[in-house]
Amino acid sequence: MSNEPKSSDLQLNTQEETKVGNYFVSNYPPFSSWSKDEVPKVHGRLDRQEPADRPLGLYAHIPFCRKRCDFCYFRVYTDKDSKAIRRYMDALLAEMEMYAEQAAIENRKLSFVYFGGGTPSYLSVEQLGYLFDGLQSRLPWDDVEEITFECEPGTLQEKKIFALRSMGVTRLSLGVENFDPKILELNNRAHRAKEIHTAYEIARKAGFPQINIDLIAGMVGETDENWQSCIQQAREMAAESVTVYQMEVPYNTTVYKRMKDGGQEVAPVADWQTKRRWVDEAFRALEEDSYKIGSAYTAVKDPKVKFHYRDALWTGADMIGLGVASFSHLAGVHFQNEHNFEPYIEAVEAGNLPIHRALELSQDERLIREFILQLKLGEIDLSYFKNKFGVDPRERFKEALAGHLASGVMSIEGDILRLSRSGLLQVDPMLYDFFLEEHRAARYA
């Protein structure tokens, strides 16, 4: 997919020190531009029918964890008892029921379902059964192509693993992050190294069509020697897919709080050049085992393995996000739920959709969003954008593309735009070049 880098290619656009802020670009426009004033536009979209052939997905946020990782920036809770969890699940089901009755959703079929967190696998088998059955009774999953479920290895007992498979989960995503027990402890991960292999072996026996393992390059305490060990252990597991992320330090992480308290501007993790090199080493090693690099973060062993959730969202699919702080997208409108536990539940219990902020995208912003997200794949067909938006990206992004083409991190042959390996490894900071001017300097989240 990606061109080989020139000898100096990995030196381009280096951001040496890791400082506070969002590195990973997950959406566009930036979340900081969303507002409460736009929320009525969500209800306007929900009141009208949408094309039945536009893919529709469901995301369910399970915000419970055994511990909060030091690098975690998601909305998670470590202090909720079984009563609070049941109340939360009832809110998820009530929220789903409200959406199922909206004109934009009713009579449509789900094509993908994603359980994220937090730690979805924190729930017991009984709680999971209650949630799965309840969601399906409100919006059928008959045509679902993919059900993804995020897991923390230490929460996966054999009974739970087999239950998840029987409930229809097609991709089990294991949050390994690192195999070294000292590094896991140093970063306040809840699981331990031996639990990774135990959970993986049982999951293999359970027969999941796809098992994915996550790694993070550059966790606190990471070294070259240990990273090579992580790569080797990942190769030995031979999962269907491996995702490798570069460590970032957003504002609402424990790492940042310690930096702030200590007056530090530089995070106690590897610099960006080192992290890119580590991801490159992982990708090249996996390629030796016949993996293909499918995006800036993924290596896939079997060409038949798909990331339906990712690909659908990056091509403009609708998705309803359930739960506290969850994100949704519907017909060109972004929206997010209430940020905190009690306000979220209270809004649902009062019979209201718990929408906190939103943003209606212009046609140009929709083009930009799909273009920058698909750039993460490393190869895109420019004719897709001409056919869908009536715009040739070569003209719309002429200035930004010129610089990257000249540097060698991008190339265009016919209608195919490709990123070199170094371009792929540093694609996130490059994406800002394609933002509208008013969004380039804005805080991302």
Secondary structure as UniProt FT lines:
FT   TURN            7..8
FT   HELIX           9..11
FT   TURN            12..13
FT   STRAND          19..21
FT   HELIX           31..33
FT   HELIX           36..38
FT   HELIX           39..46
FT   TURN            52..53
FT   STRAND          56..62
FT   TURN            70..71
FT   HELIX           82..100
FT   TURN            103..107
FT   STRAND          112..117
FT   HELIX           120..122
FT   HELIX           125..138
FT   TURN            142..143
FT   STRAND          146..151
FT   HELIX           153..155
FT   HELIX           158..166
FT   TURN            167..168
FT   STRAND          171..177
FT   HELIX           181..186
FT   TURN            187..188
FT   HELIX           193..206
FT   STRAND          210..217
FT   TURN            220..221
FT   HELIX           224..237
FT   STRAND          241..246
FT   TURN            251..252
FT   HELIX           254..261
FT   TURN            262..263
FT   HELIX           272..288
FT   TURN            289..290
FT   STRAND          292..293
FT   STRAND          298..300
FT   TURN            303..304
FT   HELIX           308..313
FT   TURN            314..316
FT   STRAND          318..322
FT   TURN            324..325
FT   STRAND          327..330
FT   TURN            331..332
FT   STRAND          333..337
FT   HELIX           341..349
FT   TURN            350..351
FT   STRAND          355..360
FT   HELIX           363..375
FT   TURN            376..377
FT   STRAND          379..381
FT   HELIX           382..389
FT   HELIX           393..396
FT   HELIX           398..407
FT   STRAND          410..413
FT   TURN            414..415
FT   STRAND          416..420
FT   HELIX           421..425
FT   HELIX           427..431
FT   HELIX           432..434
FT   HELIX           437..440
//
